[in-house]
């Protein structure tokens, strides 16, 4: 693999490397553009279905301060807290020293569970404290996603690719009988992919 190809693989927004996808499915370079498109589309579709970002990225979040000391972070697993700032009315934000906060569970743990930022009660002594700004990095490293998540991306991308090859995008095969002759709309995601993704869906109340 040359340096240019390696850089493209790293920059592609995909849960699995395009080289692995092409090797598993036996795709040659003539379909390189289509395979990359299918991988990117599959990754975004999976994130939308799971209601969370899954690939590693930097995030910014703001939490109003009402006297509590635990703040649920939107994306996980959390890889690193880059900075925490305390905000005060009509004043510039001030960085919080790392000794005054930690994550639950600890940063770097690959667990597929929500993370929280826990801050020291000493912050309550800050006058006019209005909130906290958190800058952190979360998600799975491209090419190193859990096996079931990578499999879901592989299967969904391959499913999309077969639709594009057959030029039957959005349609299933013919249906006959009961007055339903002709084509009909297909599901947006195969059921086996949904099952693989179930542990990664964000639970909402």
Backbone bond lengths (Angstrom), bond angles and torsions (degrees), N, CA, C in turn:
res aa  C-N    CA-C-N  psi(-1)  N-CA   C-N-CA  omega(-1)  CA-C   N-CA-C  phi
1 X - - - 1.467 - - 1.524 109.51 -
2 X 1.334 118.83 126.38 1.446 120.40 179.71 1.518 110.65 -80.82
3 X 1.331 116.65 170.74 1.461 120.96 -176.30 1.516 112.24 -62.77
4 X 1.332 116.78 -36.93 1.466 120.21 -178.84 1.519 110.84 -65.30
5 X 1.350 116.07 -44.58 1.466 120.21 179.38 1.521 110.74 -64.73
6 X 1.339 116.84 -41.02 1.457 120.36 178.58 1.509 111.93 -61.68
7 X 1.329 117.47 -41.23 1.461 121.41 178.97 1.516 111.20 -65.66
8 X 1.339 117.10 -38.51 1.460 120.51 178.20 1.519 111.28 -64.41
9 X 1.351 116.50 -40.25 1.453 120.44 179.70 1.514 111.58 -64.37
10 X 1.350 116.58 -38.68 1.452 120.64 -179.86 1.522 111.68 -70.34
11 X 1.333 117.35 -33.02 1.455 120.86 -175.85 1.531 112.10 -85.87
12 X 1.324 118.48 -14.28 1.455 121.04 -178.38 1.531 109.96 -70.41
13 X 1.334 115.87 131.71 1.459 120.23 -179.41 1.519 108.47 -80.94
14 X 1.329 115.07 85.27 1.460 120.78 -175.62 1.520 110.10 -147.77
15 X 1.338 115.68 143.73 1.462 120.87 178.09 1.523 112.22 -74.16
16 X 1.329 117.30 -18.66 1.457 120.53 176.73 1.520 109.41 -130.78
17 X 1.332 118.49 148.87 1.464 120.95 179.78 1.530 111.15 -65.07
18 X 1.324 118.36 138.90 1.468 120.69 178.60 1.523 113.15 -59.67
19 X 1.337 117.42 -31.70 1.465 119.66 179.21 1.526 110.79 -64.20
20 X 1.347 116.69 -39.74 1.470 120.04 178.22 1.526 110.50 -66.60
21 X 1.326 116.26 -42.54 1.462 121.04 -179.85 1.529 110.69 -59.92
22 X 1.325 116.53 -46.01 1.463 121.05 -178.84 1.524 111.14 -67.16
23 X 1.330 116.73 -37.03 1.467 120.06 -178.64 1.528 110.59 -69.09
24 X 1.344 117.55 -43.18 1.462 121.02 -178.27 1.522 111.30 -65.54
25 X 1.341 116.74 -39.91 1.462 120.62 -177.33 1.534 113.12 -91.77
26 X 1.329 117.22 -3.27 1.461 120.33 -179.61 1.516 112.92 67.99
27 X 1.337 116.93 38.10 1.461 121.97 -178.10 1.523 109.14 -90.40
28 X 1.322 117.03 133.32 1.462 118.98 178.09 1.530 110.08 -95.38
29 X 1.321 115.49 178.50 1.463 120.92 -173.20 1.524 114.00 -66.73
30 X 1.318 117.36 -15.69 1.459 119.35 179.61 1.533 111.41 -66.68
31 X 1.320 116.74 -23.90 1.461 121.35 178.93 1.526 111.71 -109.64
32 X 1.308 115.71 25.04 1.464 120.25 -177.91 1.531 111.34 -61.26
33 X 1.313 117.49 -47.46 1.464 120.90 -178.43 1.526 111.22 -61.93
34 X 1.347 116.77 -42.80 1.459 120.52 -179.79 1.524 111.07 -66.19
35 X 1.326 117.20 -41.29 1.462 119.56 -179.20 1.526 111.17 -64.98
36 X 1.320 117.45 -39.09 1.459 120.56 177.87 1.533 110.94 -65.79
37 X 1.321 115.72 -42.55 1.462 119.86 178.24 1.527 110.64 -60.27
38 X 1.328 116.62 -43.49 1.467 120.72 -178.97 1.527 111.28 -65.62
39 X 1.321 117.92 -37.28 1.461 121.29 178.75 1.527 111.25 -66.78
40 X 1.332 116.32 -44.81 1.466 120.07 179.51 1.526 110.32 -64.28
41 X 1.324 116.53 -45.00 1.465 121.10 179.63 1.520 111.03 -61.70
42 X 1.331 116.35 -42.63 1.462 120.50 179.77 1.526 110.97 -63.28
43 X 1.322 116.93 -41.36 1.467 120.64 -179.05 1.523 111.29 -64.86
44 X 1.324 117.60 -45.43 1.466 120.38 178.29 1.526 111.36 -65.72
45 X 1.330 117.40 -38.22 1.466 121.07 178.29 1.523 110.61 -63.41
46 X 1.321 116.24 -42.00 1.464 121.10 178.72 1.522 110.67 -63.89
47 X 1.321 117.88 -43.50 1.464 120.76 179.26 1.530 110.85 -63.61
48 X 1.320 116.29 -39.99 1.460 119.68 178.40 1.527 110.49 -64.95
49 X 1.320 117.00 -41.57 1.454 121.16 179.88 1.534 111.15 -66.14
50 X 1.321 116.24 -38.74 1.471 121.28 -178.21 1.528 112.90 -82.16
51 X 1.329 117.05 -8.67 1.470 122.63 179.34 1.524 112.15 59.80
52 X 1.326 116.43 36.32 1.468 121.48 177.96 1.521 109.28 -162.52
53 X 1.315 115.45 154.80 1.462 119.92 173.22 1.518 108.05 -81.17
54 X 1.310 116.18 136.90 1.454 120.30 -175.50 1.521 113.52 -111.06
55 X 1.332 117.29 -31.35 1.457 119.63 178.24 1.527 110.66 -79.84
56 X 1.312 115.56 147.27 1.462 121.07 -176.49 1.529 111.23 -61.45
57 X 1.326 115.20 125.66 1.455 122.10 177.71 1.524 108.59 -151.02
58 X 1.344 115.02 164.93 1.456 120.22 174.41 1.524 109.58 -86.15
59 X 1.318 116.21 140.08 1.455 121.96 -179.66 1.525 111.00 -126.13
60 X 1.328 115.89 151.06 1.458 122.76 171.33 1.526 107.59 -123.11
61 X 1.321 116.47 133.13 1.462 120.29 175.86 1.529 109.55 -138.44
62 X 1.324 115.26 148.06 1.463 121.23 176.16 1.522 109.62 -118.83
63 X 1.318 116.11 133.84 1.458 121.92 179.50 1.528 109.64 -123.44
64 X 1.331 118.26 117.56 1.470 119.94 173.23 1.529 109.21 -62.07
65 X 1.309 116.40 144.30 1.465 120.69 -178.16 1.520 109.78 -100.55
66 X 1.357 114.41 116.92 1.459 120.17 179.86 1.524 111.92 -118.44
67 X 1.315 116.65 15.72 1.457 120.28 179.02 1.513 114.40 107.15
68 X 1.352 118.40 -10.80 1.459 120.74 176.97 1.520 111.25 -82.32
69 X 1.328 115.59 169.70 1.462 119.74 -176.45 1.530 113.71 -127.16
70 X 1.305 116.81 5.34 1.459 120.62 179.05 1.525 109.01 -125.87
71 X 1.330 116.19 128.64 1.457 121.70 -174.84 1.531 109.33 -127.40
72 X 1.340 118.62 118.57 1.473 120.99 179.91 1.523 111.07 -72.52
73 X 1.321 116.85 125.29 1.461 122.10 178.11 1.522 109.02 -84.58
74 X 1.316 115.52 140.31 1.464 119.96 -172.09 1.523 112.52 -67.58
75 X 1.329 118.46 -42.55 1.458 121.40 -174.78 1.521 111.48 -109.78
76 X 1.312 115.71 151.53 1.462 121.88 -176.33 1.528 108.86 -158.24
77 X 1.339 118.27 161.40 1.458 127.61 -0.71 1.532 111.88 -71.91
78 X 1.323 116.43 145.76 1.464 121.90 -178.72 1.520 108.79 -82.12
79 X 1.321 116.00 125.26 1.462 120.97 -179.99 1.521 112.80 -90.80
80 X 1.339 114.86 -36.22 1.469 118.23 -174.89 1.527 109.92 -163.98
81 X 1.328 116.06 136.67 1.455 120.80 169.84 1.522 106.68 -89.85
82 X 1.316 116.48 115.05 1.466 120.65 -176.45 1.519 111.50 -82.16
83 X 1.338 117.17 -36.47 1.468 120.36 178.17 1.527 108.98 -170.62
84 X 1.325 114.95 149.28 1.464 122.31 172.40 1.523 106.62 -126.59
85 X 1.334 115.71 132.41 1.458 120.83 -179.14 1.524 109.57 -120.96
86 X 1.324 116.12 139.63 1.462 120.44 172.30 1.522 108.34 -96.07
87 X 1.314 115.30 131.78 1.465 120.12 -178.88 1.521 109.68 -106.43
88 X 1.321 114.34 141.04 1.456 121.45 179.43 1.521 109.29 -130.33
89 X 1.301 116.16 146.30 1.463 120.42 -177.94 1.522 110.64 -57.84
90 X 1.351 114.51 128.64 1.465 122.54 175.12 1.523 113.29 61.86
91 X 1.314 117.95 21.13 1.459 121.64 178.56 1.518 109.53 -133.16
92 X 1.332 115.45 159.51 1.456 120.06 177.50 1.530 110.30 -71.12
93 X 1.326 115.93 150.49 1.460 120.04 177.75 1.523 110.55 -66.17
94 X 1.317 115.65 146.10 1.459 121.98 -179.78 1.519 108.67 -119.19
95 X 1.327 116.89 133.61 1.451 120.23 -178.16 1.528 110.00 -70.62
96 X 1.339 115.20 141.33 1.462 121.28 178.32 1.528 108.45 -96.09
97 X 1.319 117.03 132.64 1.456 120.80 179.81 1.537 109.92 -66.62
98 X 1.342 117.74 142.11 1.469 121.14 -177.70 1.529 114.56 -56.60
99 X 1.336 117.70 -24.35 1.468 120.08 179.19 1.527 111.98 -63.93
100 X 1.335 117.78 -15.96 1.459 121.15 -174.82 1.534 113.72 -99.20
101 X 1.334 117.56 7.67 1.461 119.21 177.97 1.521 110.70 -154.70
102 X 1.324 115.74 160.16 1.460 123.02 173.36 1.525 107.74 -158.27
103 X 1.325 116.54 167.70 1.465 120.03 179.20 1.527 110.36 -105.03
104 X 1.309 114.81 153.57 1.469 122.65 174.71 1.536 107.54 -123.77
105 X 1.375 118.87 115.58 1.470 127.28 -7.49 1.528 111.18 -67.72
106 X 1.312 117.06 -176.58 1.453 120.97 -176.68 1.524 111.32 -66.10
107 X 1.331 115.42 148.76 1.471 121.05 176.87 1.527 110.04 -56.37
108 X 1.303 114.81 143.51 1.449 119.86 177.04 1.514 113.68 94.49
109 X 1.339 117.25 -17.58 1.459 119.84 177.55 1.530 108.86 -68.57
110 X 1.323 118.03 131.38 1.470 120.08 -175.77 1.521 114.06 -84.03
111 X 1.320 117.92 13.33 1.457 120.86 -174.81 1.525 111.67 -63.57
112 X 1.328 114.77 140.44 1.458 121.27 179.38 1.531 109.86 -88.30
113 X 1.332 115.60 60.23 1.459 121.61 178.23 1.528 107.96 -135.40
114 X 1.335 117.79 152.33 1.470 119.81 178.72 1.532 111.83 -59.98
115 X 1.315 116.02 145.30 1.459 122.98 178.18 1.526 109.38 -106.46
116 X 1.328 115.83 152.59 1.461 121.99 175.47 1.517 109.77 -126.73
117 X 1.321 115.95 149.18 1.452 121.90 171.30 1.522 107.47 -97.05
118 X 1.322 116.44 123.26 1.455 121.83 178.52 1.526 108.83 -109.30
119 X 1.329 117.07 125.60 1.466 120.78 -177.72 1.519 110.07 -113.10
120 X 1.307 115.11 157.94 1.456 121.57 -178.58 1.532 111.37 -71.19
121 X 1.342 117.55 142.06 1.473 120.33 175.06 1.527 112.78 -60.25
122 X 1.336 117.30 -15.64 1.461 120.43 179.10 1.525 111.20 -61.76
123 X 1.339 117.91 -24.99 1.464 120.27 179.47 1.522 111.69 -64.46
124 X 1.326 116.39 -20.84 1.457 119.49 179.99 1.529 111.28 -64.68
125 X 1.327 115.55 -20.89 1.465 120.29 -178.93 1.524 112.28 -78.32
126 X 1.346 116.20 -11.34 1.462 118.94 179.53 1.526 109.02 -69.84
127 X 1.292 116.23 126.52 1.467 120.72 -177.11 1.533 110.63 -71.86
128 X 1.313 116.66 135.41 1.468 123.51 177.03 1.524 112.88 61.33
129 X 1.326 117.89 28.70 1.460 120.60 177.37 1.530 109.35 -65.67
130 X 1.332 116.48 121.41 1.469 119.94 -177.05 1.521 113.14 -106.44
131 X 1.326 116.99 -21.95 1.453 118.62 -179.22 1.514 112.58 176.63
132 X 1.337 114.36 -177.67 1.456 121.15 179.12 1.525 109.51 -128.91
133 X 1.308 115.42 138.25 1.460 121.46 172.58 1.521 107.28 -107.95
134 X 1.336 116.34 130.63 1.457 120.98 -177.06 1.526 109.41 -120.18
135 X 1.302 114.66 128.10 1.463 122.25 177.02 1.527 106.15 -114.46
136 X 1.332 117.05 115.61 1.458 119.28 -175.76 1.520 111.36 -144.81
137 X 1.314 114.36 167.46 1.462 121.23 178.27 1.528 107.85 -116.64
138 X 1.333 116.25 129.43 1.459 120.11 -177.48 1.520 110.74 -142.69
139 X 1.320 115.74 160.84 1.460 121.30 177.18 1.515 112.34 111.99
140 X 1.314 114.85 177.28 1.460 121.18 -178.18 1.523 110.80 -92.29
141 X 1.307 115.46 143.04 1.462 121.57 178.49 1.529 108.79 -67.17
142 X 1.342 119.09 131.58 1.473 120.64 178.56 1.521 111.24 -53.12
143 X 1.311 115.84 130.83 1.458 120.48 -179.73 1.513 113.70 86.17
144 X 1.353 117.89 -4.57 1.460 120.70 -178.81 1.530 111.08 -129.90
145 X 1.317 116.26 31.32 1.457 121.09 177.25 1.529 109.34 -71.97
146 X 1.340 117.79 156.82 1.468 120.16 175.47 1.527 111.16 -54.22
147 X 1.325 115.89 152.58 1.465 121.09 -172.60 1.528 112.74 -58.14
148 X 1.339 118.11 -42.65 1.465 118.87 -177.95 1.521 111.60 -70.54
149 X 1.331 117.49 -32.76 1.462 120.95 176.98 1.524 110.70 -69.60
150 X 1.330 116.22 -41.67 1.464 120.44 176.94 1.527 110.80 -64.20
151 X 1.337 116.50 -39.02 1.468 120.37 178.66 1.522 111.43 -64.09
152 X 1.340 116.15 -38.96 1.467 120.11 178.22 1.519 110.78 -62.32
153 X 1.335 116.48 -41.75 1.467 120.83 178.99 1.528 110.15 -65.99
154 X 1.318 116.80 -43.59 1.468 121.29 179.00 1.525 110.78 -59.73
155 X 1.329 116.61 -48.16 1.471 120.17 -176.51 1.522 111.75 -68.26
156 X 1.324 116.91 -39.75 1.461 119.34 -179.83 1.521 111.09 -68.76
157 X 1.336 117.28 -41.39 1.460 120.66 178.54 1.533 110.51 -64.69
158 X 1.336 116.72 -40.91 1.468 120.33 178.97 1.531 110.32 -66.33
159 X 1.326 116.95 -38.69 1.473 121.86 178.32 1.525 110.36 -62.53
160 X 1.337 115.90 -45.04 1.462 119.87 177.81 1.522 111.63 -64.15
161 X 1.329 115.28 -38.70 1.455 119.06 -177.47 1.522 110.84 -64.69
162 X 1.325 117.31 -39.36 1.460 119.94 179.36 1.524 110.69 -66.43
163 X 1.336 117.37 -32.63 1.469 120.20 176.94 1.519 110.95 -68.42
164 X 1.330 116.59 -43.12 1.463 120.04 -179.60 1.528 111.20 -66.98
165 X 1.332 115.64 -38.85 1.464 118.99 178.47 1.520 111.22 -62.53
166 X 1.340 116.01 -39.54 1.455 120.33 -178.78 1.512 113.76 -84.22
167 X 1.345 115.87 -2.73 1.463 121.91 179.79 1.531 111.63 54.21
168 X 1.318 114.37 41.39 1.465 120.29 178.91 1.527 108.54 -125.52
169 X 1.319 115.59 46.19 1.453 121.42 -176.15 1.522 110.06 -65.13
170 X 1.315 115.90 125.44 1.454 121.43 177.49 1.510 114.84 83.86
171 X 1.341 117.56 -1.06 1.468 119.87 -177.14 1.524 109.71 -127.65
172 X 1.322 116.14 144.70 1.458 121.05 172.52 1.520 108.32 -94.19
173 X 1.322 115.63 -170.43 1.457 119.90 179.26 1.526 111.22 -73.87
174 X 1.322 114.93 -179.41 1.459 120.56 -178.14 1.522 111.85 -66.90
175 X 1.300 115.69 143.58 1.454 122.50 175.59 1.515 107.64 -118.11
176 X 1.314 116.51 128.64 1.462 119.31 -176.97 1.526 110.29 -124.11
177 X 1.318 113.86 149.27 1.454 119.02 177.73 1.517 112.34 95.98
178 X 1.341 114.55 156.90 1.451 122.26 177.56 1.526 112.37 56.30
179 X 1.308 116.06 32.40 1.459 119.62 177.82 1.504 114.39 69.54
180 X 1.360 118.21 21.77 1.452 121.51 -176.25 1.516 111.82 -118.02
181 X 1.333 117.63 28.28 1.455 119.74 179.18 1.524 110.36 -59.73
182 X 1.327 114.72 144.88 1.461 119.78 177.56 1.525 111.33 110.28
183 X 1.319 116.48 -167.53 1.453 122.13 -177.25 1.525 110.24 -95.06
184 X 1.335 115.02 159.02 1.454 119.41 175.52 1.524 109.11 -142.45
185 X 1.328 115.37 164.83 1.458 120.38 -176.82 1.523 110.81 -68.26
186 X 1.337 115.58 142.26 1.455 120.18 179.05 1.532 110.15 -96.97
187 X 1.319 115.55 167.49 1.459 120.96 176.44 1.527 109.27 -67.58
188 X 1.321 115.93 156.11 1.465 119.76 -178.58 1.521 112.33 -80.31
189 X 1.345 117.19 -13.27 1.458 121.04 -177.76 1.530 109.39 -155.99
190 X 1.327 118.65 133.54 1.466 120.16 178.48 1.530 111.16 -62.06
191 X 1.317 116.29 150.31 1.458 121.36 -176.66 1.528 111.97 -63.51
192 X 1.333 118.18 -36.43 1.464 119.82 179.93 1.522 111.60 -65.34
193 X 1.346 117.01 -31.24 1.463 120.26 176.56 1.529 109.60 -69.97
194 X 1.310 117.45 -41.19 1.467 120.99 177.20 1.525 111.28 -58.17
195 X 1.317 116.74 -40.86 1.457 120.58 -179.69 1.527 111.49 -65.04
196 X 1.328 116.26 -39.60 1.460 119.79 178.13 1.527 111.73 -65.24
197 X 1.325 116.43 -32.40 1.464 121.56 -175.78 1.528 113.70 -86.02
198 X 1.316 117.07 -13.26 1.465 120.07 -173.63 1.537 113.47 -53.43
199 X 1.342 119.95 -41.91 1.467 119.18 179.86 1.531 113.82 -66.78
200 X 1.337 117.35 -15.65 1.463 120.49 -175.00 1.529 113.36 -102.45
201 X 1.318 117.35 -1.18 1.471 120.08 179.63 1.511 109.93 -73.21
202 X 1.328 114.99 135.48 1.464 119.55 175.62 1.525 108.88 -70.40
203 X 1.311 115.78 129.32 1.454 120.77 179.20 1.511 109.96 -84.93
204 X 1.316 116.08 128.58 1.457 120.52 178.35 1.522 109.56 -117.21
205 X 1.324 114.75 147.29 1.471 121.08 -179.57 1.511 109.76 -90.32
